[in-house]
Amino acid sequence: MTYFMPETSQQTEKDRLNYQHNMMLHILGGRLGQAPAGSQAQVLDVATGTGIWAMQYAEQHPESTVLGVDLSIAKPQELLPENCQFQQLDAENGDFFDDTKAVMKKAFDHMQPGGWIELHDPEMRTIANDDSVKGTALEEWVEMTVKGGRAVGRDMLKSAHYEAWLNETGFVNVQDAKFQLPINEWPKNPNLKKVGAIYKHNILELVESLTKFLTLAGLSDAEAEDLKERMRKDIHNPQIRAAFPLHVTYAQKPFDGSYAHL
């Protein structure tokens, strides 16, 4: 697994992940997830990052057992709940996560009947109700980032297919909750305006870590730096009324053991 981040950005990335966690709490109305998992569930948090989600889930569900895994585990400063553990693990060994359909199949095979899987993933594309994003550096940055991802086998639009893939795998009660992540505070809706303020911070921190994808797309270092600078200005511009689609997709393994084989 490769993190495309500057060596000096580790603390910045931790801060970004915590901002992102708080943004998701705001989007989900304070809930840590959408799936109706039982209070005694055994929970695996893949790509746990700073561990903030795993710790909060463990605290809110003391009868559950929570394991957070990631390539690099940031040692939590807080006292860990007794029902929460962390393990350093490269989740991209094998088919994690470049082949998401294979991941879903593996999860299905290892889950208990009645268990739930939940995925939170944005699409790397902008949506807008007007033409304000057309011809902008933001639009170009998104296109180049997606192109660079494809060059190394990363599909940054795949979350749009999660619902169909979970159904194909054999999961039932599949739900795909769609949300918008505004690039800044442009929305009039107070809730979306708050989400936009948080997500603006998230994007501005993320842009540096995705530089490698711009060069993979064919830009020179100088061209990539110029594009990033122009894109940052767009993120601060409330006249660009764009958002990124977010999918919160969840599904249940059936109790009867009957499912479609891939």
C-alpha positions as protocol buffer text, in pm:
chain_id: "A"
residue {
  index: 1
  type: MET
  ca { x: 0 y: 0 z: 0 }
}
residue {
  index: 2
  type: THR
  ca { x: 139 y: 340 z: -93 }
}
residue {
  index: 3
  type: TYR
  ca { x: 47 y: 669 z: 71 }
}
residue {
  index: 4
  type: PHE
  ca { x: 111 y: 957 z: -171 }
}
residue {
  index: 5
  type: MET
  ca { x: 192 y: 1208 z: 104 }
}
residue {
  index: 6
  type: PRO
  ca { x: 493 y: 1429 z: 176 }
}
residue {
  index: 7
  type: GLU
  ca { x: 704 y: 1302 z: 464 }
}
residue {
  index: 8
  type: THR
  ca { x: 642 y: 1620 z: 663 }
}
residue {
  index: 9
  type: SER
  ca { x: 264 y: 1591 z: 642 }
}
residue {
  index: 10
  type: GLN
  ca { x: 199 y: 1314 z: 896 }
}
residue {
  index: 11
  type: GLN
  ca { x: 53 y: 1542 z: 1163 }
}
residue {
  index: 12
  type: THR
  ca { x: -134 y: 1738 z: 897 }
}
residue {
  index: 13
  type: GLU
  ca { x: -287 y: 1415 z: 767 }
}
residue {
  index: 14
  type: LYS
  ca { x: -391 y: 1312 z: 1118 }
}
residue {
  index: 15
  type: ASP
  ca { x: -561 y: 1648 z: 1164 }
}
residue {
  index: 16
  type: ARG
  ca { x: -732 y: 1611 z: 826 }
}
residue {
  index: 17
  type: LEU
  ca { x: -866 y: 1268 z: 915 }
}
residue {
  index: 18
  type: ASN
  ca { x: -1007 y: 1399 z: 1242 }
}
residue {
  index: 19
  type: TYR
  ca { x: -1172 y: 1690 z: 1057 }
}
residue {
  index: 20
  type: GLN
  ca { x: -1314 y: 1438 z: 812 }
}
residue {
  index: 21
  type: HIS
  ca { x: -1452 y: 1229 z: 1099 }
}
residue {
  index: 22
  type: ASN
  ca { x: -1624 y: 1533 z: 1247 }
}
residue {
  index: 23
  type: MET
  ca { x: -1767 y: 1617 z: 906 }
}
residue {
  index: 24
  type: MET
  ca { x: -1917 y: 1268 z: 876 }
}
residue {
  index: 25
  type: LEU
  ca { x: -2071 y: 1302 z: 1221 }
}
residue {
  index: 26
  type: HIS
  ca { x: -2232 y: 1626 z: 1107 }
}
residue {
  index: 27
  type: ILE
  ca { x: -2361 y: 1467 z: 785 }
}
residue {
  index: 28
  type: LEU
  ca { x: -2503 y: 1164 z: 967 }
}
residue {
  index: 29
  type: GLY
  ca { x: -2669 y: 1365 z: 1241 }
}
residue {
  index: 30
  type: GLY
  ca { x: -2421 y: 1262 z: 1507 }
}
residue {
  index: 31
  type: ARG
  ca { x: -2441 y: 892 z: 1425 }
}
residue {
  index: 32
  type: LEU
  ca { x: -2125 y: 690 z: 1365 }
}
residue {
  index: 33
  type: GLY
  ca { x: -2290 y: 484 z: 1094 }
}
residue {
  index: 34
  type: GLN
  ca { x: -2612 y: 401 z: 915 }
}
residue {
  index: 35
  type: ALA
  ca { x: -2626 y: 22 z: 942 }
}
residue {
  index: 36
  type: PRO
  ca { x: -2841 y: -109 z: 1230 }
}
residue {
  index: 37
  type: ALA
  ca { x: -2570 y: -325 z: 1384 }
}
residue {
  index: 38
  type: GLY
  ca { x: -2649 y: -479 z: 1721 }
}
residue {
  index: 39
  type: SER
  ca { x: -2497 y: -350 z: 2044 }
}
residue {
  index: 40
  type: GLN
  ca { x: -2295 y: -671 z: 2089 }
}
residue {
  index: 41
  type: ALA
  ca { x: -2143 y: -663 z: 1743 }
}
residue {
  index: 42
  type: GLN
  ca { x: -1785 y: -751 z: 1660 }
}
residue {
  index: 43
  type: VAL
  ca { x: -1670 y: -450 z: 1460 }
}
residue {
  index: 44
  type: LEU
  ca { x: -1375 y: -423 z: 1220 }
}
residue {
  index: 45
  type: ASP
  ca { x: -1277 y: -68 z: 1122 }
}
residue {
  index: 46
  type: VAL
  ca { x: -1054 y: -96 z: 813 }
}
residue {
  index: 47
  type: ALA
  ca { x: -826 y: 204 z: 743 }
}
residue {
  index: 48
  type: THR
  ca { x: -892 y: 330 z: 1095 }
}
residue {
  index: 49
  type: GLY
  ca { x: -655 y: 626 z: 1055 }
}
residue {
  index: 50
  type: THR
  ca { x: -628 y: 807 z: 1388 }
}
residue {
  index: 51
  type: GLY
  ca { x: -863 y: 555 z: 1547 }
}
residue {
  index: 52
  type: ILE
  ca { x: -1113 y: 821 z: 1650 }
}
residue {
  index: 53
  type: TRP
  ca { x: -1412 y: 639 z: 1497 }
}
residue {
  index: 54
  type: ALA
  ca { x: -1321 y: 305 z: 1653 }
}
residue {
  index: 55
  type: MET
  ca { x: -1274 y: 457 z: 1999 }
}
residue {
  index: 56
  type: GLN
  ca { x: -1600 y: 649 z: 1986 }
}
residue {
  index: 57
  type: TYR
  ca { x: -1791 y: 344 z: 1866 }
}
residue {
  index: 58
  type: ALA
  ca { x: -1642 y: 134 z: 2145 }
}
residue {
  index: 59
  type: GLU
  ca { x: -1736 y: 396 z: 2403 }
}
residue {
  index: 60
  type: GLN
  ca { x: -2093 y: 419 z: 2275 }
}
residue {
  index: 61
  type: HIS
  ca { x: -2132 y: 40 z: 2248 }
}
residue {
  index: 62
  type: PRO
  ca { x: -1951 y: -106 z: 2553 }
}
residue {
  index: 63
  type: GLU
  ca { x: -2088 y: -456 z: 2482 }
}
residue {
  index: 64
  type: SER
  ca { x: -1925 y: -461 z: 2138 }
}
residue {
  index: 65
  type: THR
  ca { x: -1569 y: -554 z: 2043 }
}
residue {
  index: 66
  type: VAL
  ca { x: -1394 y: -311 z: 1809 }
}
residue {
  index: 67
  type: LEU
  ca { x: -1071 y: -370 z: 1615 }
}
residue {
  index: 68
  type: GLY
  ca { x: -918 y: -88 z: 1410 }
}
residue {
  index: 69
  type: VAL
  ca { x: -657 y: -174 z: 1147 }
}
residue {
  index: 70
  type: ASP
  ca { x: -437 y: 43 z: 928 }
}
residue {
  index: 71
  type: LEU
  ca { x: -94 y: 50 z: 767 }
}
residue {
  index: 72
  type: SER
  ca { x: 21 y: 305 z: 1022 }
}
residue {
  index: 73
  type: ILE
  ca { x: -149 y: 332 z: 1360 }
}
residue {
  index: 74
  type: ALA
  ca { x: -134 y: 671 z: 1528 }
}
residue {
  index: 75
  type: LYS
  ca { x: -99 y: 603 z: 1901 }
}
residue {
  index: 76
  type: PRO
  ca { x: -413 y: 751 z: 2058 }
}
residue {
  index: 77
  type: GLN
  ca { x: -347 y: 1007 z: 2327 }
}
residue {
  index: 78
  type: GLU
  ca { x: -668 y: 911 z: 2503 }
}
residue {
  index: 79
  type: LEU
  ca { x: -707 y: 608 z: 2729 }
}
residue {
  index: 80
  type: LEU
  ca { x: -839 y: 328 z: 2512 }
}
residue {
  index: 81
  type: PRO
  ca { x: -1174 y: 173 z: 2597 }
}
residue {
  index: 82
  type: GLU
  ca { x: -1130 y: -186 z: 2716 }
}
residue {
  index: 83
  type: ASN
  ca { x: -1331 y: -315 z: 2420 }
}
residue {
  index: 84
  type: CYS
  ca { x: -1118 y: -137 z: 2157 }
}
residue {
  index: 85
  type: GLN
  ca { x: -789 y: -256 z: 2007 }
}
residue {
  index: 86
  type: PHE
  ca { x: -570 y: -152 z: 1716 }
}
residue {
  index: 87
  type: GLN
  ca { x: -353 y: -361 z: 1488 }
}
residue {
  index: 88
  type: GLN
  ca { x: -102 y: -251 z: 1227 }
}
residue {
  index: 89
  type: LEU
  ca { x: -200 y: -422 z: 905 }
}
residue {
  index: 90
  type: ASP
  ca { x: -164 y: -349 z: 535 }
}
residue {
  index: 91
  type: ALA
  ca { x: -523 y: -390 z: 421 }
}
residue {
  index: 92
  type: GLU
  ca { x: -412 y: -367 z: 58 }
}
residue {
  index: 93
  type: ASN
  ca { x: -214 y: -691 z: 71 }
}
residue {
  index: 94
  type: GLY
  ca { x: -391 y: -918 z: -175 }
}
residue {
  index: 95
  type: ASP
  ca { x: -706 y: -766 z: -317 }
}
residue {
  index: 96
  type: PHE
  ca { x: -766 y: -486 z: -64 }
}
residue {
  index: 97
  type: PHE
  ca { x: -880 y: -231 z: -192 }
}
residue {
  index: 98
  type: ASP
  ca { x: -804 y: -205 z: -561 }
}
residue {
  index: 99
  type: ASP
  ca { x: -1054 y: -484 z: -638 }
}
residue {
  index: 100
  type: THR
  ca { x: -1350 y: -372 z: -431 }
}
residue {
  index: 101
  type: LYS
  ca { x: -1578 y: -650 z: -558 }
}
residue {
  index: 102
  type: ALA
  ca { x: -1327 y: -906 z: -432 }
}
residue {
  index: 103
  type: VAL
  ca { x: -1314 y: -723 z: -99 }
}
residue {
  index: 104
  type: MET
  ca { x: -1691 y: -743 z: -69 }
}
residue {
  index: 105
  type: LYS
  ca { x: -1683 y: -1117 z: -145 }
}
residue {
  index: 106
  type: LYS
  ca { x: -1412 y: -1174 z: 114 }
}
residue {
  index: 107
  type: ALA
  ca { x: -1606 y: -974 z: 372 }
}
residue {
  index: 108
  type: PHE
  ca { x: -1921 y: -1173 z: 289 }
}
residue {
  index: 109
  type: ASP
  ca { x: -1740 y: -1504 z: 339 }
}
residue {
  index: 110
  type: HIS
  ca { x: -1600 y: -1403 z: 679 }
}
residue {
  index: 111
  type: MET
  ca { x: -1905 y: -1225 z: 823 }
}
residue {
  index: 112
  type: GLN
  ca { x: -2156 y: -1393 z: 1049 }
}
residue {
  index: 113
  type: PRO
  ca { x: -2510 y: -1431 z: 910 }
}
residue {
  index: 114
  type: GLY
  ca { x: -2701 y: -1114 z: 986 }
}
residue {
  index: 115
  type: GLY
  ca { x: -2384 y: -906 z: 1000 }
}
residue {
  index: 116
  type: TRP
  ca { x: -2353 y: -569 z: 831 }
}
residue {
  index: 117
  type: ILE
  ca { x: -2096 y: -405 z: 605 }
}
residue {
  index: 118
  type: GLU
  ca { x: -2082 y: -27 z: 560 }
}
residue {
  index: 119
  type: LEU
  ca { x: -1867 y: 179 z: 324 }
}
residue {
  index: 120
  type: HIS
  ca { x: -1820 y: 557 z: 323 }
}
residue {
  index: 121
  type: ASP
  ca { x: -1666 y: 685 z: 1 }
}
residue {
  index: 122
  type: PRO
  ca { x: -1695 y: 998 z: -214 }
}
residue {
  index: 123
  type: GLU
  ca { x: -1672 y: 1007 z: -591 }
}
residue {
  index: 124
  type: MET
  ca { x: -1389 y: 1215 z: -734 }
}
residue {
  index: 125
  type: ARG
  ca { x: -1616 y: 1423 z: -956 }
}
residue {
  index: 126
  type: THR
  ca { x: -1793 y: 1752 z: -910 }
}
residue {
  index: 127
  type: ILE
  ca { x: -2165 y: 1812 z: -932 }
}
residue {
  index: 128
  type: ALA
  ca { x: -2332 y: 2152 z: -969 }
}
residue {
  index: 129
  type: ASN
  ca { x: -2672 y: 2299 z: -1050 }
}
residue {
  index: 130
  type: ASP
  ca { x: -2514 y: 2561 z: -1275 }
}
residue {
  index: 131
  type: ASP
  ca { x: -2207 y: 2613 z: -1493 }
}
residue {
  index: 132
  type: SER
  ca { x: -1993 y: 2773 z: -1223 }
}
residue {
  index: 133
  type: VAL
  ca { x: -1745 y: 2483 z: -1220 }
}
residue {
  index: 134
  type: LYS
  ca { x: -1703 y: 2470 z: -1599 }
}
residue {
  index: 135
  type: GLY
  ca { x: -1355 y: 2563 z: -1717 }
}
residue {
  index: 136
  type: THR
  ca { x: -1219 y: 2606 z: -1365 }
}
residue {
  index: 137
  type: ALA
  ca { x: -892 y: 2482 z: -1222 }
}
residue {
  index: 138
  type: LEU
  ca { x: -1100 y: 2268 z: -985 }
}
residue {
  index: 139
  type: GLU
  ca { x: -1254 y: 2087 z: -1280 }
}
residue {
  index: 140
  type: GLU
  ca { x: -910 y: 2034 z: -1435 }
}
residue {
  index: 141
  type: TRP
  ca { x: -763 y: 1915 z: -1102 }
}
residue {
  index: 142
  type: VAL
  ca { x: -1040 y: 1657 z: -1062 }
}
residue {
  index: 143
  type: GLU
  ca { x: -994 y: 1529 z: -1418 }
}
residue {
  index: 144
  type: MET
  ca { x: -616 y: 1501 z: -1382 }
}
residue {
  index: 145
  type: THR
  ca { x: -641 y: 1331 z: -1041 }
}
residue {
  index: 146
  type: VAL
  ca { x: -885 y: 1072 z: -1175 }
}
residue {
  index: 147
  type: LYS
  ca { x: -663 y: 1016 z: -1480 }
}
residue {
  index: 148
  type: GLY
  ca { x: -357 y: 968 z: -1260 }
}
residue {
  index: 149
  type: GLY
  ca { x: -546 y: 724 z: -1041 }
}
residue {
  index: 150
  type: ARG
  ca { x: -638 y: 516 z: -1342 }
}
residue {
  index: 151
  type: ALA
  ca { x: -271 y: 502 z: -1441 }
}
residue {
  index: 152
  type: VAL
  ca { x: -201 y: 299 z: -1126 }
}
residue {
  index: 153
  type: GLY
  ca { x: -527 y: 105 z: -1117 }
}
residue {
  index: 154
  type: ARG
  ca { x: -715 y: 332 z: -875 }
}
residue {
  index: 155
  type: ASP
  ca { x: -1076 y: 396 z: -972 }
}
residue {
  index: 156
  type: MET
  ca { x: -1180 y: 713 z: -791 }
}
residue {
  index: 157
  type: LEU
  ca { x: -1538 y: 692 z: -918 }
}
residue {
  index: 158
  type: LYS
  ca { x: -1613 y: 338 z: -806 }
}
residue {
  index: 159
  type: SER
  ca { x: -1829 y: 423 z: -503 }
}
residue {
  index: 160
  type: ALA
  ca { x: -2117 y: 483 z: -746 }
}
residue {
  index: 161
  type: HIS
  ca { x: -2115 y: 106 z: -810 }
}
residue {
  index: 162
  type: TYR
  ca { x: -2108 y: -12 z: -447 }
}
residue {
  index: 163
  type: GLU
  ca { x: -2484 y: -68 z: -427 }
}
residue {
  index: 164
  type: ALA
  ca { x: -2490 y: -289 z: -737 }
}
residue {
  index: 165
  type: TRP
  ca { x: -2176 y: -478 z: -635 }
}
residue {
  index: 166
  type: LEU
  ca { x: -2311 y: -556 z: -288 }
}
residue {
  index: 167
  type: ASN
  ca { x: -2629 y: -691 z: -443 }
}
residue {
  index: 168
  type: GLU
  ca { x: -2428 y: -903 z: -688 }
}
residue {
  index: 169
  type: THR
  ca { x: -2219 y: -1042 z: -402 }
}
residue {
  index: 170
  type: GLY
  ca { x: -2530 y: -1170 z: -225 }
}
residue {
  index: 171
  type: PHE
  ca { x: -2591 y: -911 z: 43 }
}
residue {
  index: 172
  type: VAL
  ca { x: -2949 y: -814 z: 122 }
}
residue {
  index: 173
  type: ASN
  ca { x: -3114 y: -499 z: 255 }
}
residue {
  index: 174
  type: VAL
  ca { x: -2867 y: -295 z: 49 }
}
residue {
  index: 175
  type: GLN
  ca { x: -2900 y: 79 z: 95 }
}
residue {
  index: 176
  type: ASP
  ca { x: -2706 y: 360 z: -74 }
}
residue {
  index: 177
  type: ALA
  ca { x: -2750 y: 691 z: 108 }
}
residue {
  index: 178
  type: LYS
  ca { x: -2630 y: 979 z: -108 }
}
residue {
  index: 179
  type: PHE
  ca { x: -2500 y: 1307 z: 32 }
}
residue {
  index: 180
  type: GLN
  ca { x: -2332 y: 1619 z: -105 }
}
residue {
  index: 181
  type: LEU
  ca { x: -1996 y: 1755 z: 8 }
}
residue {
  index: 182
  type: PRO
  ca { x: -1988 y: 2125 z: -88 }
}
residue {
  index: 183
  type: ILE
  ca { x: -1639 y: 2255 z: -166 }
}
residue {
  index: 184
  type: ASN
  ca { x: -1689 y: 2560 z: 59 }
}
residue {
  index: 185
  type: GLU
  ca { x: -1956 y: 2760 z: 239 }
}
residue {
  index: 186
  type: TRP
  ca { x: -2156 y: 2849 z: -76 }
}
residue {
  index: 187
  type: PRO
  ca { x: -2485 y: 2667 z: 17 }
}
residue {
  index: 188
  type: LYS
  ca { x: -2766 y: 2868 z: 175 }
}
residue {
  index: 189
  type: ASN
  ca { x: -2880 y: 2564 z: 372 }
}
residue {
  index: 190
  type: PRO
  ca { x: -2719 y: 2601 z: 719 }
}
residue {
  index: 191
  type: ASN
  ca { x: -2637 y: 2230 z: 750 }
}
residue {
  index: 192
  type: LEU
  ca { x: -2474 y: 2212 z: 406 }
}
residue {
  index: 193
  type: LYS
  ca { x: -2292 y: 2538 z: 473 }
}
residue {
  index: 194
  type: LYS
  ca { x: -2138 y: 2382 z: 786 }
}
residue {
  index: 195
  type: VAL
  ca { x: -2043 y: 2068 z: 594 }
}
residue {
  index: 196
  type: GLY
  ca { x: -1888 y: 2287 z: 323 }
}
residue {
  index: 197
  type: ALA
  ca { x: -1677 y: 2475 z: 577 }
}
residue {
  index: 198
  type: ILE
  ca { x: -1538 y: 2148 z: 711 }
}
residue {
  index: 199
  type: TYR
  ca { x: -1490 y: 1991 z: 369 }
}
residue {
  index: 200
  type: LYS
  ca { x: -1309 y: 2298 z: 237 }
}
residue {
  index: 201
  type: HIS
  ca { x: -1048 y: 2245 z: 507 }
}
residue {
  index: 202
  type: ASN
  ca { x: -1034 y: 1875 z: 418 }
}
residue {
  index: 203
  type: ILE
  ca { x: -977 y: 1940 z: 46 }
}
residue {
  index: 204
  type: LEU
  ca { x: -709 y: 2202 z: 106 }
}
residue {
  index: 205
  type: GLU
  ca { x: -518 y: 1955 z: 323 }
}
residue {
  index: 206
  type: LEU
  ca { x: -577 y: 1666 z: 84 }
}
residue {
  index: 207
  type: VAL
  ca { x: -460 y: 1838 z: -234 }
}
residue {
  index: 208
  type: GLU
  ca { x: -91 y: 1812 z: -144 }
}
residue {
  index: 209
  type: SER
  ca { x: -112 y: 1439 z: -71 }
}
residue {
  index: 210
  type: LEU
  ca { x: -264 y: 1377 z: -415 }
}
residue {
  index: 211
  type: THR
  ca { x: 12 y: 1555 z: -608 }
}
residue {
  index: 212
  type: LYS
  ca { x: 156 y: 1224 z: -727 }
}
residue {
  index: 213
  type: PHE
  ca { x: -160 y: 1154 z: -925 }
}
residue {
  index: 214
  type: LEU
  ca { x: -115 y: 1478 z: -1120 }
}
residue {
  index: 215
  type: THR
  ca { x: 231 y: 1376 z: -1234 }
}
residue {
  index: 216
  type: LEU
  ca { x: 105 y: 1025 z: -1311 }
}
residue {
  index: 217
  type: ALA
  ca { x: -151 y: 1195 z: -1537 }
}
residue {
  index: 218
  type: GLY
  ca { x: 134 y: 1349 z: -1736 }
}
residue {
  index: 219
  type: LEU
  ca { x: 184 y: 1690 z: -1576 }
}
residue {
  index: 220
  type: SER
  ca { x: 533 y: 1816 z: -1503 }
}
residue {
  index: 221
  type: ASP
  ca { x: 619 y: 1912 z: -1146 }
}
residue {
  index: 222
  type: ALA
  ca { x: 585 y: 2280 z: -1237 }
}
residue {
  index: 223
  type: GLU
  ca { x: 250 y: 2224 z: -1410 }
}
residue {
  index: 224
  type: ALA
  ca { x: 122 y: 2029 z: -1110 }
}
residue {
  index: 225
  type: GLU
  ca { x: 223 y: 2306 z: -869 }
}
residue {
  index: 226
  type: ASP
  ca { x: 57 y: 2569 z: -1088 }
}
residue {
  index: 227
  type: LEU
  ca { x: -265 y: 2367 z: -1110 }
}
residue {
  index: 228
  type: LYS
  ca { x: -274 y: 2314 z: -734 }
}
residue {
  index: 229
  type: GLU
  ca { x: -229 y: 2685 z: -669 }
}
residue {
  index: 230
  type: ARG
  ca { x: -512 y: 2777 z: -906 }
}
residue {
  index: 231
  type: MET
  ca { x: -732 y: 2501 z: -766 }
}
residue {
  index: 232
  type: ARG
  ca { x: -684 y: 2627 z: -408 }
}
residue {
  index: 233
  type: LYS
  ca { x: -813 y: 2968 z: -518 }
}
residue {
  index: 234
  type: ASP
  ca { x: -1121 y: 2801 z: -663 }
}
residue {
  index: 235
  type: ILE
  ca { x: -1189 y: 2621 z: -335 }
}
residue {
  index: 236
  type: HIS
  ca { x: -1201 y: 2959 z: -160 }
}
residue {
  index: 237
  type: ASN
  ca { x: -1434 y: 3106 z: -423 }
}
residue {
  index: 238
  type: PRO
  ca { x: -1801 y: 3095 z: -309 }
}
residue {
  index: 239
  type: GLN
  ca { x: -1910 y: 3172 z: -666 }
}
residue {
  index: 240
  type: ILE
  ca { x: -1809 y: 2818 z: -763 }
}
residue {
  index: 241
  type: ARG
  ca { x: -2111 y: 2627 z: -638 }
}
residue {
  index: 242
  type: ALA
  ca { x: -1984 y: 2272 z: -668 }
}
residue {
  index: 243
  type: ALA
  ca { x: -1996 y: 1963 z: -450 }
}
residue {
  index: 244
  type: PHE
  ca { x: -1860 y: 1609 z: -447 }
}
residue {
  index: 245
  type: PRO
  ca { x: -2103 y: 1314 z: -423 }
}
residue {
  index: 246
  type: LEU
  ca { x: -2068 y: 1099 z: -111 }
}
residue {
  index: 247
  type: HIS
  ca { x: -2201 y: 744 z: -85 }
}
residue {
  index: 248
  type: VAL
  ca { x: -2274 y: 578 z: 248 }
}
residue {
  index: 249
  type: THR
  ca { x: -2355 y: 226 z: 136 }
}
residue {
  index: 250
  type: TYR
  ca { x: -2447 y: -55 z: 370 }
}
residue {
  index: 251
  type: ALA
  ca { x: -2585 y: -407 z: 345 }
}
residue {
  index: 252
  type: GLN
  ca { x: -2654 y: -721 z: 546 }
}
residue {
  index: 253
  type: LYS
  ca { x: -2542 y: -1080 z: 506 }
}
residue {
  index: 254
  type: PRO
  ca { x: -2858 y: -1293 z: 490 }
}
residue {
  index: 255
  type: PHE
  ca { x: -2943 y: -1539 z: 765 }
}
residue {
  index: 256
  type: ASP
  ca { x: -3053 y: -1823 z: 536 }
}
residue {
  index: 257
  type: GLY
  ca { x: -2714 y: -1876 z: 372 }
}
residue {
  index: 258
  type: SER
  ca { x: -2847 y: -1835 z: 19 }
}
residue {
  index: 259
  type: TYR
  ca { x: -2662 y: -1586 z: -194 }
}
residue {
  index: 260
  type: ALA
  ca { x: -2539 y: -1527 z: -545 }
}
residue {
  index: 261
  type: HIS
  ca { x: -2190 y: -1658 z: -614 }
}
residue {
  index: 262
  type: LEU
  ca { x: -1956 y: -1433 z: -810 }
}
